[in-house]
């Protein structure tokens, strides 16, 4: 079994021996398991840059090492990125000297990633805030306290200074920050309200997906309440107790009622909405400076109300 590496020393060779369980497997697959926190494209680039060796000799990504072979690879130090401010319209629901709350549209990526360094929320924030954003999360994620998926719409907290960032992050850590979502899901839940308490980790079959698993996972808790039921769908409210990657989408799929339009966790013959029908509609938090409890709400966007209207017209 390949144990994922937890820490990386840049520009220093890392070695591991191939065991009997993994002998004969493609080397790029083995290295992806070893570097479980890195993308597949990152691993592929290690091969194309000649940074992977088997028994001291350079090899291709398709090489299949034998049991006992020694694999070595080197991870280069990341290059510092220069992100450009971009004049992209933002819907600001609240703003002061410490923070702002943005209503992110569906389709907008939150922060830059390989192959996507422009048009993101961070690019827009750099322009809007004139660079006055917390630096705790580094150059890629300035001011970003928490995230929502590209094709999920709704509210995001952004910190303008490090003190605000620390305060808001602590509220998330102790589950005192309120995050409420609305969704349309396939079918009807067994109970009108309930709690999904199921750990989430990376899928062993597809590392781009998350799943409910007890291996290398973190606890995840989602509360749900049914608002209305229709013939083939249900309109529900959800509250996050934790904030794992794709949490709502994974938990609803785990219950057998995936979010409508979800291209990853939904049925293959599901409705095509250009993304999941999921909206982060409410944020409640204690203001870092004033101590005031603030509640910010964002109305359902057009794509959501349009689909909900279609669902209602189809009857109960």
N, C-alpha and C positions, 0 to 999 in steps of 0.2 A: 504493500500500500504506500502511495506517495503522500507524505505529510506536507501540507502547505507550509511555506516559509513565512515567518512572522515579521522578521526584520531584514532589511536589505542594506548592505554596505555598497555604496555606489563605487564603480570602477574597481571593485575587488572581486576576483574569481570566487564563485560558489560551486561546491562539488556535492554530488550525491551519487550513490551506487544504485544501479537498476536491480530490483529484486525479482524473484521468480514469478511473482504475480504480474509484473509489468514488462517482463521480457517479451520482445516481439511486437510491442505496441509502437505506433508512430511517435517520434520524439517530440513533435510539436504538441501532441496531446498530453504527453507526460509533463512537459514543461508548463503547459497551461494549468495542470493540476497542482504543480509545485508552486506556481505563481498565481494562486487563486484570486488575489486581489487586483490582478492586472488584466487588461483586455486581451482578446485573442490577437488583435492587430498589433499590440505591443509585443507579444511573444513572436509573431511572425517577423517583425522588424529585427528582433535579435538575430534571427537566422540570416536575413538578408544583409545585415551589417557584419556578419562573420563573427558573432560573439558567442556562438555555441560550439562546443567540441565534444567528441566522444573518444575517450582514451587518448586525448591530446591532439586529435586531428579534427579539422573543421568538417562539419556534416550538414546535410540538407534537412529541411523540416520533415521530409518523408522518411528519413532514416529510421530503421527499426533496431534499436540496440538489443543485445542479448543480456541475459541475467549475468550480473557481475561486472558489466561495463561501467566505466566511470564517466559520468556526464559533468561537464563544467560549463558555466556560462557567466557572463559579466553584464551587469545592468549599468548603463551609462548614467551619469548625473543628469537630471532633467534640466532642459534649457529654460531659462527664465523667459516668460512670455510678456510681451507688451500688448496689453489689451486696449483697443481704441474706444473712446467714448463715442456713442452713436445717438443721434437725435431721433429716437424712436418714441412715439407717443406712449405714455403710461397713464393708466387710470389709477390715480392716487386716492385712496379712501380715507387716509389720515396721514398727517405729517407734522413733526415738530423738530426741535434741535437734536433729539436723541434717536428718533426712529421714524420709519414710515411704513404704511401698510399698502401694498400694491394688489390690485385685482388683476391677476395674470390671465391673459386670454389663452384659450386652448390653441396649441400649436407652437407656442413660444417656449424655447429651451431656457431653463433657469440660468445655467452658467456654462461657459465655454468648455468644450471637450475636443479631443482629437477629431479633426474633420469638420468642426463646427465652432469657429472662433469669432463669428460675427452674428448680429441679429438676435443676441440673447438678452435676457433680462439684465444681466450684469453690464453688458455694453450700454444699455439704456440708462441704468442707474448711475454709471460713471459720468454720463452727460448730465443727467438731472441733478445729481448731488455734487457736481463739480469736484469729484474725488473724495468728498467727505463721507467715507464709509469705514466701518471697522475693519481692521486688518487681521483679525484672529484666524480667519479661515484662509489666509494667504491671498496671493495675487489672482488666483482663478475664481475665488468665491468671496470677494470683498462684500461685507455687510450681510451675507446670506446666513440667516439663523436656522432656517429649515427649508426643505424643498417640496415641491409637488411635481408630478410627472409632466412631461412636455404636453401630452394630450389631455391633461386634467386642468380645468380652469379654476380660478378662485384666488383666495387671499394668501399673501405671503408677508411675513414680518421681515423687515430689513433694518439692521442696526447702523447708525451713523458713527458710533464711537465704540471703543472696546468695552467701556463700563456697561453700556446698554446691552451689548452683545452677551457679556457674561451673565447679567441679570436674566435676560430672556432665555438663554440656554439652560440656566439653572431651573427656571420654571418648567421647561420641557422635561428636564431630567427627573424632577420630582412629581411630574404629571399634574401640575397646577395650571398649566396653560390649556385653555379650552379650544378644541378644534372640532368643528362640526361640519359634516359634509352632507350633500344630498346626492342620491343616485337613483337610476332606474336599473333594476336587475331582472334577469330572466326568471319566470316562474313565481311561486309563492312560498315564502318561508313557513316553516312548521309552526313557529310561534310569532305573535305580533311584536314581541320585543325579546331581546336576549343578548348574550355576551359570547363572543368567539374568543376563547383563550387557547391559542395554538401557536407554537414557536415557528418562526420563519427563518429560512436559510437559503443558500444558493442551491438551485436544482442540480443534482448530480448528472443529469442527462443533457442539460442545456444551461450553461453558466450565464446566459443572458436573462434567464428567468429565475424567479424565486419560487419557493414552495413551502408547504407546511412539512417540517421535518424535525427530528430530534438530533440530527447530526450537524455540528458546526452552526447552530442556530441561536437566535435570541428570542426571548419571550416577546409575545405580541398579543395585545388585547384590543378588541374592537367591540363597541356597544352599538346595537342597531335597534331602530324602532320603525315599524311599518306605518306609513302615512296613508297610502291607498293601494288597493289591489285592483288589477284589471285582468283581462282574459289571459294574456300571456306574460304579463310583466307586473312588477310591483315598484312603487315609488317609496323610497325609504330615506330615513335620516340616520347618520352614523356619527359616532363620537370616538375619537382616537384616545386611547389611554397611553399607547406607545406610538412610535413613529418609525416603523420599519419600511424598507424599500418595497413599494407596491403593496403595502399592507392590506388596504381595503380590497383591492382587486384580487389578491391571493386568498384572503379569508372568504370572500363571497364565492369564489370559484371552488374553494374547499368545501363549502356548504352545498355545492351543486347549483348555485344561483349566481353565475357570473354577472358582472356589470355589462349592461347592454352596450354593444359597439366595441367591446374590448378586443383588440386584434391579437392579443397575446394569450390571455387566460379565458377568453370566451369560446363558444362553439365555432367550429369551422364554417357552419352555415348560418351564423348569427347575422344580425342586422349590421349593415355598413354605415357607420355614422362619421367616419373619418377620425375615430378615436372613441374612447370610453365616455359614457354619459355619467360623468362624475364631477362634482363642483364643490370646492371648499368655500362654503358660504358664511362661516362665522369664526371669528377669532376673539378669544377673551383672555386678557393678560393684566398683570399688575405693572403699571408704568414704572420704569426703572428709576426715574428721578422724583416723581410726585407721589408715588405709592397709590395712585388712583387706579381702581379697577375699570378697565376700558373694554367695551364690547364693540367690535367692528363687524358689520354685516355687508355682504355683497349680494345683490339680487341674482336670480337664475339668468344665465345668458341665453341668447336667442336660440342657439343650437339645442339647448336643453328643453326650453319651453316648447319649441317646435316639435321635438320628438315626443314629449309628454302629451302634447295635444293630439298627435297621431294615435298614441296609445289609448288615450281616453275615448277617441272616436270609434275605436275598434270594440269598445264595450268592456264590461266586467266579466 
